[in-house]
Amino acid sequence: AIPNDPEKPMVTSGVRIGTPAMTTRGFGEEEARLTAHMIADVLDKPRDPDNIASVRSRVNALTARFPVYR
């Protein structure tokens, strides 16, 4: 549940990030922070192609450092 959210728990009203998926990849605190900043960047300018391209590049760089399979 989201604190102070007027919606019922079964109504999607926020973004939920599963930390187990992050830790499975080996993400630590810094990578979690980077992930949060990238999400915020997309939410700030969702229709800006340059912004989306920049975030995509950063996501690719981050996930290349922490592959799902080795």
PDB file of N, H, CA, C and O in Angstrom:
ATOM      1  N   ALA A   1       0.842  -1.189   0.000  1.00  0.00           N
ATOM      2  CA  ALA A   1       0.000   0.000   0.000  1.00  0.00           C
ATOM      3  C   ALA A   1       0.885   1.249   0.000  1.00  0.00           C
ATOM      4  O   ALA A   1       2.004   1.246   0.514  1.00  0.00           O
ATOM      5  N   ILE A   2       0.362   2.277  -0.574  1.00  0.00           N
ATOM      6  H   ILE A   2      -0.547   2.280  -0.991  1.00  0.00           H
ATOM      7  CA  ILE A   2       1.057   3.561  -0.609  1.00  0.00           C
ATOM      8  C   ILE A   2       0.522   4.399   0.549  1.00  0.00           C
ATOM      9  O   ILE A   2      -0.695   4.539   0.676  1.00  0.00           O
ATOM     10  N   PRO A   3       1.384   4.961   1.398  1.00  0.00           N
ATOM     11  CA  PRO A   3       0.901   5.764   2.522  1.00  0.00           C
ATOM     12  C   PRO A   3      -0.032   6.882   2.058  1.00  0.00           C
ATOM     13  O   PRO A   3       0.256   7.580   1.086  1.00  0.00           O
ATOM     14  N   ASN A   4      -1.138   7.041   2.758  1.00  0.00           N
ATOM     15  H   ASN A   4      -1.371   6.474   3.548  1.00  0.00           H
ATOM     16  CA  ASN A   4      -2.144   8.085   2.505  1.00  0.00           C
ATOM     17  C   ASN A   4      -2.828   7.957   1.153  1.00  0.00           C
ATOM     18  O   ASN A   4      -3.459   8.910   0.697  1.00  0.00           O
ATOM     19  N   ASP A   5      -2.723   6.824   0.512  1.00  0.00           N
ATOM     20  H   ASP A   5      -2.211   6.049   0.882  1.00  0.00           H
ATOM     21  CA  ASP A   5      -3.388   6.606  -0.775  1.00  0.00           C
ATOM     22  C   ASP A   5      -4.869   6.354  -0.523  1.00  0.00           C
ATOM     23  O   ASP A   5      -5.218   5.449   0.235  1.00  0.00           O
ATOM     24  N   PRO A   6      -5.744   7.139  -1.144  1.00  0.00           N
ATOM     25  CA  PRO A   6      -7.184   6.948  -0.925  1.00  0.00           C
ATOM     26  C   PRO A   6      -7.741   5.710  -1.627  1.00  0.00           C
ATOM     27  O   PRO A   6      -8.852   5.276  -1.325  1.00  0.00           O
ATOM     28  N   GLU A   7      -6.982   5.142  -2.556  1.00  0.00           N
ATOM     29  H   GLU A   7      -6.079   5.494  -2.802  1.00  0.00           H
ATOM     30  CA  GLU A   7      -7.467   3.978  -3.300  1.00  0.00           C
ATOM     31  C   GLU A   7      -7.347   2.700  -2.472  1.00  0.00           C
ATOM     32  O   GLU A   7      -6.513   2.596  -1.573  1.00  0.00           O
ATOM     33  N   LYS A   8      -8.199   1.738  -2.800  1.00  0.00           N
ATOM     34  H   LYS A   8      -8.876   1.823  -3.531  1.00  0.00           H
ATOM     35  CA  LYS A   8      -8.133   0.435  -2.145  1.00  0.00           C
ATOM     36  C   LYS A   8      -6.873  -0.291  -2.615  1.00  0.00           C
ATOM     37  O   LYS A   8      -6.376  -0.010  -3.706  1.00  0.00           O
ATOM     38  N   PRO A   9      -6.348  -1.221  -1.813  1.00  0.00           N
ATOM     39  CA  PRO A   9      -5.110  -1.922  -2.182  1.00  0.00           C
ATOM     40  C   PRO A   9      -5.163  -2.634  -3.527  1.00  0.00           C
ATOM     41  O   PRO A   9      -4.124  -2.811  -4.163  1.00  0.00           O
ATOM     42  N   MET A  10      -6.336  -3.043  -3.974  1.00  0.00           N
ATOM     43  H   MET A  10      -7.180  -2.899  -3.457  1.00  0.00           H
ATOM     44  CA  MET A  10      -6.441  -3.770  -5.238  1.00  0.00           C
ATOM     45  C   MET A  10      -6.468  -2.843  -6.459  1.00  0.00           C
ATOM     46  O   MET A  10      -6.474  -3.322  -7.593  1.00  0.00           O
ATOM     47  N   VAL A  11      -6.484  -1.522  -6.239  1.00  0.00           N
ATOM     48  H   VAL A  11      -6.479  -1.133  -5.317  1.00  0.00           H
ATOM     49  CA  VAL A  11      -6.492  -0.553  -7.337  1.00  0.00           C
ATOM     50  C   VAL A  11      -5.060  -0.069  -7.558  1.00  0.00           C
ATOM     51  O   VAL A  11      -4.416   0.438  -6.639  1.00  0.00           O
ATOM     52  N   THR A  12      -4.576  -0.232  -8.777  1.00  0.00           N
ATOM     53  H   THR A  12      -5.099  -0.644  -9.523  1.00  0.00           H
ATOM     54  CA  THR A  12      -3.228   0.221  -9.098  1.00  0.00           C
ATOM     55  C   THR A  12      -3.203   1.739  -9.120  1.00  0.00           C
ATOM     56  O   THR A  12      -3.927   2.365  -9.895  1.00  0.00           O
ATOM     57  N   SER A  13      -2.374   2.332  -8.277  1.00  0.00           N
ATOM     58  H   SER A  13      -1.786   1.824  -7.647  1.00  0.00           H
ATOM     59  CA  SER A  13      -2.335   3.791  -8.210  1.00  0.00           C
ATOM     60  C   SER A  13      -0.918   4.310  -7.999  1.00  0.00           C
ATOM     61  O   SER A  13      -0.729   5.473  -7.641  1.00  0.00           O
ATOM     62  N   GLY A  14       0.061   3.472  -8.215  1.00  0.00           N
ATOM     63  H   GLY A  14      -0.092   2.528  -8.506  1.00  0.00           H
ATOM     64  CA  GLY A  14       1.443   3.899  -8.035  1.00  0.00           C
ATOM     65  C   GLY A  14       2.379   2.974  -8.780  1.00  0.00           C
ATOM     66  O   GLY A  14       1.944   2.054  -9.473  1.00  0.00           O
ATOM     67  N   VAL A  15       3.645   3.222  -8.634  1.00  0.00           N
ATOM     68  H   VAL A  15       3.998   3.970  -8.071  1.00  0.00           H
ATOM     69  CA  VAL A  15       4.664   2.388  -9.259  1.00  0.00           C
ATOM     70  C   VAL A  15       5.292   1.533  -8.157  1.00  0.00           C
ATOM     71  O   VAL A  15       5.779   2.054  -7.154  1.00  0.00           O
ATOM     72  N   ARG A  16       5.273   0.235  -8.356  1.00  0.00           N
ATOM     73  H   ARG A  16       4.877  -0.189  -9.171  1.00  0.00           H
ATOM     74  CA  ARG A  16       5.875  -0.674  -7.375  1.00  0.00           C
ATOM     75  C   ARG A  16       7.144  -1.257  -7.989  1.00  0.00           C
ATOM     76  O   ARG A  16       7.124  -1.818  -9.085  1.00  0.00           O
ATOM     77  N   ILE A  17       8.227  -1.113  -7.270  1.00  0.00           N
ATOM     78  H   ILE A  17       8.243  -0.658  -6.380  1.00  0.00           H
ATOM     79  CA  ILE A  17       9.508  -1.645  -7.721  1.00  0.00           C
ATOM     80  C   ILE A  17       9.846  -2.843  -6.842  1.00  0.00           C
ATOM     81  O   ILE A  17       9.944  -2.723  -5.620  1.00  0.00           O
ATOM     82  N   GLY A  18      10.019  -3.980  -7.467  1.00  0.00           N
ATOM     83  H   GLY A  18       9.939  -4.077  -8.459  1.00  0.00           H
ATOM     84  CA  GLY A  18      10.351  -5.185  -6.722  1.00  0.00           C
ATOM     85  C   GLY A  18      11.839  -5.238  -6.415  1.00  0.00           C
ATOM     86  O   GLY A  18      12.650  -5.488  -7.307  1.00  0.00           O
ATOM     87  N   THR A  19      12.198  -5.006  -5.172  1.00  0.00           N
ATOM     88  H   THR A  19      11.540  -4.803  -4.448  1.00  0.00           H
ATOM     89  CA  THR A  19      13.610  -5.036  -4.813  1.00  0.00           C
ATOM     90  C   THR A  19      14.239  -6.417  -4.973  1.00  0.00           C
ATOM     91  O   THR A  19      15.443  -6.488  -5.219  1.00  0.00           O
ATOM     92  N   PRO A  20      13.490  -7.531  -4.847  1.00  0.00           N
ATOM     93  CA  PRO A  20      14.139  -8.821  -5.090  1.00  0.00           C
ATOM     94  C   PRO A  20      14.726  -8.929  -6.502  1.00  0.00           C
ATOM     95  O   PRO A  20      15.780  -9.537  -6.688  1.00  0.00           O
ATOM     96  N   ALA A  21      14.063  -8.354  -7.476  1.00  0.00           N
ATOM     97  H   ALA A  21      13.207  -7.860  -7.325  1.00  0.00           H
ATOM     98  CA  ALA A  21      14.594  -8.383  -8.847  1.00  0.00           C
ATOM     99  C   ALA A  21      15.900  -7.599  -8.927  1.00  0.00           C
ATOM    100  O   ALA A  21      16.809  -7.969  -9.670  1.00  0.00           O
ATOM    101  N   MET A  22      15.989  -6.525  -8.167  1.00  0.00           N
ATOM    102  H   MET A  22      15.250  -6.224  -7.563  1.00  0.00           H
ATOM    103  CA  MET A  22      17.211  -5.722  -8.177  1.00  0.00           C
ATOM    104  C   MET A  22      18.351  -6.455  -7.472  1.00  0.00           C
ATOM    105  O   MET A  22      19.475  -6.489  -7.973  1.00  0.00           O
ATOM    106  N   THR A  23      18.064  -7.037  -6.321  1.00  0.00           N
ATOM    107  H   THR A  23      17.151  -7.010  -5.914  1.00  0.00           H
ATOM    108  CA  THR A  23      19.132  -7.716  -5.585  1.00  0.00           C
ATOM    109  C   THR A  23      19.569  -8.998  -6.286  1.00  0.00           C
ATOM    110  O   THR A  23      20.728  -9.397  -6.176  1.00  0.00           O
ATOM    111  N   THR A  24      18.657  -9.644  -7.002  1.00  0.00           N
ATOM    112  H   THR A  24      17.716  -9.320  -7.091  1.00  0.00           H
ATOM    113  CA  THR A  24      19.020 -10.837  -7.768  1.00  0.00           C
ATOM    114  C   THR A  24      20.079 -10.503  -8.810  1.00  0.00           C
ATOM    115  O   THR A  24      20.964 -11.311  -9.092  1.00  0.00           O
ATOM    116  N   ARG A  25      19.982  -9.314  -9.375  1.00  0.00           N
ATOM    117  H   ARG A  25      19.263  -8.657  -9.146  1.00  0.00           H
ATOM    118  CA  ARG A  25      20.978  -8.875 -10.365  1.00  0.00           C
ATOM    119  C   ARG A  25      22.267  -8.426  -9.704  1.00  0.00           C
ATOM    120  O   ARG A  25      23.285  -8.261 -10.376  1.00  0.00           O
ATOM    121  N   GLY A  26      22.235  -8.226  -8.397  1.00  0.00           N
ATOM    122  H   GLY A  26      21.408  -8.360  -7.851  1.00  0.00           H
ATOM    123  CA  GLY A  26      23.426  -7.767  -7.692  1.00  0.00           C
ATOM    124  C   GLY A  26      23.445  -6.270  -7.444  1.00  0.00           C
ATOM    125  O   GLY A  26      24.473  -5.722  -7.045  1.00  0.00           O
ATOM    126  N   PHE A  27      22.318  -5.600  -7.676  1.00  0.00           N
ATOM    127  H   PHE A  27      21.484  -6.045  -8.000  1.00  0.00           H
ATOM    128  CA  PHE A  27      22.249  -4.163  -7.417  1.00  0.00           C
ATOM    129  C   PHE A  27      22.441  -3.899  -5.925  1.00  0.00           C
ATOM    130  O   PHE A  27      21.951  -4.645  -5.076  1.00  0.00           O
ATOM    131  N   GLY A  28      23.158  -2.831  -5.631  1.00  0.00           N
ATOM    132  H   GLY A  28      23.556  -2.225  -6.320  1.00  0.00           H
ATOM    133  CA  GLY A  28      23.303  -2.354  -4.264  1.00  0.00           C
ATOM    134  C   GLY A  28      22.562  -1.034  -4.117  1.00  0.00           C
ATOM    135  O   GLY A  28      21.714  -0.687  -4.939  1.00  0.00           O
ATOM    136  N   GLU A  29      22.893  -0.305  -3.064  1.00  0.00           N
ATOM    137  H   GLU A  29      23.582  -0.586  -2.396  1.00  0.00           H
ATOM    138  CA  GLU A  29      22.215   0.969  -2.797  1.00  0.00           C
ATOM    139  C   GLU A  29      22.412   1.971  -3.931  1.00  0.00           C
ATOM    140  O   GLU A  29      21.467   2.653  -4.326  1.00  0.00           O
ATOM    141  N   GLU A  30      23.618   2.062  -4.449  1.00  0.00           N
ATOM    142  H   GLU A  30      24.386   1.508  -4.128  1.00  0.00           H
ATOM    143  CA  GLU A  30      23.889   3.042  -5.514  1.00  0.00           C
ATOM    144  C   GLU A  30      23.089   2.727  -6.770  1.00  0.00           C
ATOM    145  O   GLU A  30      22.555   3.633  -7.410  1.00  0.00           O
ATOM    146  N   GLU A  31      23.002   1.456  -7.127  1.00  0.00           N
ATOM    147  H   GLU A  31      23.435   0.719  -6.607  1.00  0.00           H
ATOM    148  CA  GLU A  31      22.238   1.069  -8.318  1.00  0.00           C
ATOM    149  C   GLU A  31      20.747   1.304  -8.101  1.00  0.00           C
ATOM    150  O   GLU A  31      20.035   1.660  -9.041  1.00  0.00           O
ATOM    151  N   ALA A  32      20.269   1.109  -6.883  1.00  0.00           N
ATOM    152  H   ALA A  32      20.846   0.820  -6.119  1.00  0.00           H
ATOM    153  CA  ALA A  32      18.865   1.399  -6.569  1.00  0.00           C
ATOM    154  C   ALA A  32      18.592   2.895  -6.724  1.00  0.00           C
ATOM    155  O   ALA A  32      17.554   3.299  -7.247  1.00  0.00           O
ATOM    156  N   ARG A  33      19.540   3.704  -6.262  1.00  0.00           N
ATOM    157  H   ARG A  33      20.383   3.375  -5.838  1.00  0.00           H
ATOM    158  CA  ARG A  33      19.404   5.160  -6.414  1.00  0.00           C
ATOM    159  C   ARG A  33      19.382   5.551  -7.889  1.00  0.00           C
ATOM    160  O   ARG A  33      18.549   6.352  -8.315  1.00  0.00           O
ATOM    161  N   LEU A  34      20.303   4.982  -8.664  1.00  0.00           N
ATOM    162  H   LEU A  34      20.980   4.331  -8.318  1.00  0.00           H
ATOM    163  CA  LEU A  34      20.344   5.273 -10.101  1.00  0.00           C
ATOM    164  C   LEU A  34      19.034   4.877 -10.774  1.00  0.00           C
ATOM    165  O   LEU A  34      18.513   5.613 -11.611  1.00  0.00           O
ATOM    166  N   THR A  35      18.507   3.718 -10.408  1.00  0.00           N
ATOM    167  H   THR A  35      18.930   3.120  -9.728  1.00  0.00           H
ATOM    168  CA  THR A  35      17.242   3.247 -10.973  1.00  0.00           C
ATOM    169  C   THR A  35      16.120   4.229 -10.656  1.00  0.00           C
ATOM    170  O   THR A  35      15.323   4.569 -11.530  1.00  0.00           O
ATOM    171  N   ALA A  36      16.057   4.681  -9.414  1.00  0.00           N
ATOM    172  H   ALA A  36      16.704   4.405  -8.703  1.00  0.00           H
ATOM    173  CA  ALA A  36      15.020   5.642  -9.019  1.00  0.00           C
ATOM    174  C   ALA A  36      15.147   6.941  -9.807  1.00  0.00           C
ATOM    175  O   ALA A  36      14.144   7.508 -10.240  1.00  0.00           O
ATOM    176  N   HIS A  37      16.373   7.409  -9.993  1.00  0.00           N
ATOM    177  H   HIS A  37      17.188   6.948  -9.642  1.00  0.00           H
ATOM    178  CA  HIS A  37      16.581   8.644 -10.762  1.00  0.00           C
ATOM    179  C   HIS A  37      16.160   8.465 -12.223  1.00  0.00           C
ATOM    180  O   HIS A  37      15.583   9.374 -12.819  1.00  0.00           O
ATOM    181  N   MET A  38      16.447   7.306 -12.791  1.00  0.00           N
ATOM    182  H   MET A  38      16.916   6.567 -12.306  1.00  0.00           H
ATOM    183  CA  MET A  38      16.055   7.073 -14.186  1.00  0.00           C
ATOM    184  C   MET A  38      14.535   7.030 -14.328  1.00  0.00           C
ATOM    185  O   MET A  38      13.985   7.566 -15.289  1.00  0.00           O
ATOM    186  N   ILE A  39      13.864   6.399 -13.383  1.00  0.00           N
ATOM    187  H   ILE A  39      14.311   5.964 -12.602  1.00  0.00           H
ATOM    188  CA  ILE A  39      12.396   6.375 -13.409  1.00  0.00           C
ATOM    189  C   ILE A  39      11.860   7.795 -13.302  1.00  0.00           C
ATOM    190  O   ILE A  39      10.955   8.174 -14.045  1.00  0.00           O
ATOM    191  N   ALA A  40      12.411   8.581 -12.386  1.00  0.00           N
ATOM    192  H   ALA A  40      13.147   8.272 -11.783  1.00  0.00           H
ATOM    193  CA  ALA A  40      11.972   9.969 -12.218  1.00  0.00           C
ATOM    194  C   ALA A  40      12.222  10.782 -13.482  1.00  0.00           C
ATOM    195  O   ALA A  40      11.393  11.609 -13.862  1.00  0.00           O
ATOM    196  N   ASP A  41      13.357  10.553 -14.133  1.00  0.00           N
ATOM    197  H   ASP A  41      14.030   9.881 -13.824  1.00  0.00           H
ATOM    198  CA  ASP A  41      13.653  11.280 -15.371  1.00  0.00           C
ATOM    199  C   ASP A  41      12.606  10.996 -16.445  1.00  0.00           C
ATOM    200  O   ASP A  41      12.173  11.910 -17.148  1.00  0.00           O
ATOM    201  N   VAL A  42      12.201   9.743 -16.573  1.00  0.00           N
ATOM    202  H   VAL A  42      12.552   9.001 -16.002  1.00  0.00           H
ATOM    203  CA  VAL A  42      11.170   9.398 -17.563  1.00  0.00           C
ATOM    204  C   VAL A  42       9.836  10.029 -17.175  1.00  0.00           C
ATOM    205  O   VAL A  42       9.130  10.560 -18.032  1.00  0.00           O
ATOM    206  N   LEU A  43       9.489   9.975 -15.894  1.00  0.00           N
ATOM    207  H   LEU A  43      10.063   9.543 -15.198  1.00  0.00           H
ATOM    208  CA  LEU A  43       8.217  10.551 -15.457  1.00  0.00           C
ATOM    209  C   LEU A  43       8.191  12.068 -15.607  1.00  0.00           C
ATOM    210  O   LEU A  43       7.131  12.649 -15.840  1.00  0.00           O
ATOM    211  N   ASP A  44       9.354  12.716 -15.475  1.00  0.00           N
ATOM    212  H   ASP A  44      10.215  12.244 -15.285  1.00  0.00           H
ATOM    213  CA  ASP A  44       9.422  14.173 -15.641  1.00  0.00           C
ATOM    214  C   ASP A  44       9.192  14.603 -17.087  1.00  0.00           C
ATOM    215  O   ASP A  44       8.552  15.626 -17.332  1.00  0.00           O
ATOM    216  N   LYS A  45       9.710  13.830 -18.048  1.00  0.00           N
ATOM    217  H   LYS A  45      10.230  12.999 -17.849  1.00  0.00           H
ATOM    218  CA  LYS A  45       9.605  14.197 -19.469  1.00  0.00           C
ATOM    219  C   LYS A  45       9.289  12.954 -20.300  1.00  0.00           C
ATOM    220  O   LYS A  45      10.130  12.494 -21.072  1.00  0.00           O
ATOM    221  N   PRO A  46       8.084  12.410 -20.145  1.00  0.00           N
ATOM    222  CA  PRO A  46       7.766  11.143 -20.812  1.00  0.00           C
ATOM    223  C   PRO A  46       7.671  11.220 -22.329  1.00  0.00           C
ATOM    224  O   PRO A  46       7.757  10.192 -23.001  1.00  0.00           O
ATOM    225  N   ARG A  47       7.496  12.406 -22.879  1.00  0.00           N
ATOM    226  H   ARG A  47       7.426  13.241 -22.334  1.00  0.00           H
ATOM    227  CA  ARG A  47       7.334  12.536 -24.334  1.00  0.00           C
ATOM    228  C   ARG A  47       8.535  13.184 -25.021  1.00  0.00           C
ATOM    229  O   ARG A  47       8.478  13.523 -26.203  1.00  0.00           O
ATOM    230  N   ASP A  48       9.611  13.349 -24.275  1.00  0.00           N
ATOM    231  H   ASP A  48       9.658  13.074 -23.314  1.00  0.00           H
ATOM    232  CA  ASP A  48      10.821  13.973 -24.815  1.00  0.00           C
ATOM    233  C   ASP A  48      11.740  12.875 -25.360  1.00  0.00           C
ATOM    234  O   ASP A  48      12.339  12.130 -24.585  1.00  0.00           O
ATOM    235  N   PRO A  49      11.855  12.771 -26.695  1.00  0.00           N
ATOM    236  CA  PRO A  49      12.656  11.690 -27.280  1.00  0.00           C
ATOM    237  C   PRO A  49      14.115  11.694 -26.825  1.00  0.00           C
ATOM    238  O   PRO A  49      14.707  10.630 -26.642  1.00  0.00           O
ATOM    239  N   ASP A  50      14.697  12.873 -26.640  1.00  0.00           N
ATOM    240  H   ASP A  50      14.216  13.737 -26.789  1.00  0.00           H
ATOM    241  CA  ASP A  50      16.092  12.943 -26.188  1.00  0.00           C
ATOM    242  C   ASP A  50      16.228  12.406 -24.764  1.00  0.00           C
ATOM    243  O   ASP A  50      17.190  11.709 -24.443  1.00  0.00           O
ATOM    244  N   ASN A  51      15.254  12.740 -23.915  1.00  0.00           N
ATOM    245  H   ASN A  51      14.473  13.307 -24.175  1.00  0.00           H
ATOM    246  CA  ASN A  51      15.259  12.242 -22.541  1.00  0.00           C
ATOM    247  C   ASN A  51      15.124  10.723 -22.524  1.00  0.00           C
ATOM    248  O   ASN A  51      15.856  10.038 -21.810  1.00  0.00           O
ATOM    249  N   ILE A  52      14.192  10.202 -23.307  1.00  0.00           N
ATOM    250  H   ILE A  52      13.597  10.758 -23.887  1.00  0.00           H
ATOM    251  CA  ILE A  52      13.975   8.754 -23.356  1.00  0.00           C
ATOM    252  C   ILE A  52      15.231   8.050 -23.868  1.00  0.00           C
ATOM    253  O   ILE A  52      15.615   7.007 -23.340  1.00  0.00           O
ATOM    254  N   ALA A  53      15.866   8.610 -24.885  1.00  0.00           N
ATOM    255  H   ALA A  53      15.554   9.458 -25.314  1.00  0.00           H
ATOM    256  CA  ALA A  53      17.094   8.015 -25.424  1.00  0.00           C
ATOM    257  C   ALA A  53      18.212   8.027 -24.380  1.00  0.00           C
ATOM    258  O   ALA A  53      18.967   7.062 -24.261  1.00  0.00           O
ATOM    259  N   SER A  54      18.311   9.113 -23.633  1.00  0.00           N
ATOM    260  H   SER A  54      17.698   9.897 -23.730  1.00  0.00           H
ATOM    261  CA  SER A  54      19.327   9.213 -22.590  1.00  0.00           C
ATOM    262  C   SER A  54      19.102   8.163 -21.506  1.00  0.00           C
ATOM    263  O   SER A  54      20.035   7.479 -21.087  1.00  0.00           O
ATOM    264  N   VAL A  55      17.861   8.046 -21.062  1.00  0.00           N
ATOM    265  H   VAL A  55      17.103   8.602 -21.403  1.00  0.00           H
ATOM    266  CA  VAL A  55      17.549   7.055 -20.023  1.00  0.00           C
ATOM    267  C   VAL A  55      17.781   5.643 -20.556  1.00  0.00           C
ATOM    268  O   VAL A  55      18.334   4.796 -19.854  1.00  0.00           O
ATOM    269  N   ARG A  56      17.363   5.390 -21.786  1.00  0.00           N
ATOM    270  H   ARG A  56      16.914   6.077 -22.357  1.00  0.00           H
ATOM    271  CA  ARG A  56      17.572   4.062 -22.377  1.00  0.00           C
ATOM    272  C   ARG A  56      19.062   3.709 -22.383  1.00  0.00           C
ATOM    273  O   ARG A  56      19.439   2.581 -22.068  1.00  0.00           O
ATOM    274  N   SER A  57      19.889   4.663 -22.738  1.00  0.00           N
ATOM    275  H   SER A  57      19.582   5.580 -22.994  1.00  0.00           H
ATOM    276  CA  SER A  57      21.331   4.439 -22.765  1.00  0.00           C
ATOM    277  C   SER A  57      21.863   4.116 -21.365  1.00  0.00           C
ATOM    278  O   SER A  57      22.688   3.218 -21.200  1.00  0.00           O
ATOM    279  N   ARG A  58      21.385   4.851 -20.366  1.00  0.00           N
ATOM    280  H   ARG A  58      20.715   5.580 -20.501  1.00  0.00           H
ATOM    281  CA  ARG A  58      21.825   4.604 -18.986  1.00  0.00           C
ATOM    282  C   ARG A  58      21.331   3.254 -18.475  1.00  0.00           C
ATOM    283  O   ARG A  58      22.049   2.561 -17.755  1.00  0.00           O
ATOM    284  N   VAL A  59      20.106   2.881 -18.845  1.00  0.00           N
ATOM    285  H   VAL A  59      19.523   3.445 -19.430  1.00  0.00           H
ATOM    286  CA  VAL A  59      19.575   1.563 -18.463  1.00  0.00           C
ATOM    287  C   VAL A  59      20.431   0.465 -19.085  1.00  0.00           C
ATOM    288  O   VAL A  59      20.803  -0.496 -18.413  1.00  0.00           O
ATOM    289  N   ASN A  60      20.739   0.612 -20.370  1.00  0.00           N
ATOM    290  H   ASN A  60      20.437   1.393 -20.917  1.00  0.00           H
ATOM    291  CA  ASN A  60      21.561  -0.395 -21.049  1.00  0.00           C
ATOM    292  C   ASN A  60      22.936  -0.530 -20.399  1.00  0.00           C
ATOM    293  O   ASN A  60      23.439  -1.640 -20.229  1.00  0.00           O
ATOM    294  N   ALA A  61      23.537   0.592 -20.037  1.00  0.00           N
ATOM    295  H   ALA A  61      23.129   1.494 -20.175  1.00  0.00           H
ATOM    296  CA  ALA A  61      24.854   0.555 -19.396  1.00  0.00           C
ATOM    297  C   ALA A  61      24.772  -0.119 -18.027  1.00  0.00           C
ATOM    298  O   ALA A  61      25.634  -0.923 -17.672  1.00  0.00           O
ATOM    299  N   LEU A  62      23.742   0.211 -17.268  1.00  0.00           N
ATOM    300  H   LEU A  62      23.041   0.864 -17.556  1.00  0.00           H
ATOM    301  CA  LEU A  62      23.587  -0.369 -15.933  1.00  0.00           C
ATOM    302  C   LEU A  62      23.329  -1.872 -16.006  1.00  0.00           C
ATOM    303  O   LEU A  62      23.957  -2.651 -15.289  1.00  0.00           O
ATOM    304  N   THR A  63      22.412  -2.270 -16.868  1.00  0.00           N
ATOM    305  H   THR A  63      21.902  -1.637 -17.450  1.00  0.00           H
ATOM    306  CA  THR A  63      22.079  -3.697 -16.945  1.00  0.00           C
ATOM    307  C   THR A  63      23.214  -4.514 -17.562  1.00  0.00           C
ATOM    308  O   THR A  63      23.329  -5.708 -17.286  1.00  0.00           O
ATOM    309  N   ALA A  64      24.049  -3.894 -18.388  1.00  0.00           N
ATOM    310  H   ALA A  64      23.955  -2.924 -18.612  1.00  0.00           H
ATOM    311  CA  ALA A  64      25.213  -4.604 -18.932  1.00  0.00           C
ATOM    312  C   ALA A  64      26.204  -4.942 -17.820  1.00  0.00           C
ATOM    313  O   ALA A  64      26.885  -5.967 -17.876  1.00  0.00           O
ATOM    314  N   ARG A  65      26.281  -4.076 -16.812  1.00  0.00           N
ATOM    315  H   ARG A  65      25.728  -3.244 -16.766  1.00  0.00           H
ATOM    316  CA  ARG A  65      27.173  -4.332 -15.680  1.00  0.00           C
ATOM    317  C   ARG A  65      26.638  -5.416 -14.753  1.00  0.00           C
ATOM    318  O   ARG A  65      27.400  -6.045 -14.019  1.00  0.00           O
ATOM    319  N   PHE A  66      25.316  -5.634 -14.786  1.00  0.00           N
ATOM    320  H   PHE A  66      24.696  -5.123 -15.382  1.00  0.00           H
ATOM    321  CA  PHE A  66      24.664  -6.590 -13.894  1.00  0.00           C
ATOM    322  C   PHE A  66      23.744  -7.505 -14.698  1.00  0.00           C
ATOM    323  O   PHE A  66      22.523  -7.407 -14.577  1.00  0.00           O
ATOM    324  N   PRO A  67      24.311  -8.392 -15.517  1.00  0.00           N
ATOM    325  CA  PRO A  67      23.466  -9.255 -16.353  1.00  0.00           C
ATOM    326  C   PRO A  67      22.650 -10.240 -15.514  1.00  0.00           C
ATOM    327  O   PRO A  67      23.048 -10.619 -14.412  1.00  0.00           O
ATOM    328  N   VAL A  68      21.506 -10.644 -16.057  1.00  0.00           N
ATOM    329  H   VAL A  68      21.183 -10.336 -16.952  1.00  0.00           H
ATOM    330  CA  VAL A  68      20.659 -11.623 -15.374  1.00  0.00           C
ATOM    331  C   VAL A  68      21.357 -12.972 -15.362  1.00  0.00           C
ATOM    332  O   VAL A  68      21.349 -13.682 -14.356  1.00  0.00           O
ATOM    333  N   TYR A  69      21.964 -13.319 -16.496  1.00  0.00           N
ATOM    334  H   TYR A  69      21.971 -12.743 -17.314  1.00  0.00           H
ATOM    335  CA  TYR A  69      22.676 -14.595 -16.616  1.00  0.00           C
ATOM    336  C   TYR A  69      24.144 -14.323 -16.860  1.00  0.00           C
ATOM    337  O   TYR A  69      24.495 -13.407 -17.604  1.00  0.00           O
ATOM    338  N   ARG A  70      24.991 -15.098 -16.248  1.00  0.00           N
ATOM    339  H   ARG A  70      24.707 -15.841 -15.643  1.00  0.00           H
ATOM    340  CA  ARG A  70      26.448 -14.936 -16.434  1.00  0.00           C
ATOM    341  C   ARG A  70      27.005 -16.147 -17.121  1.00  0.00           C
ATOM    342  O   ARG A  70      28.208 -16.215 -17.372  1.00  0.00           O
TER     343      ARG A  70
END
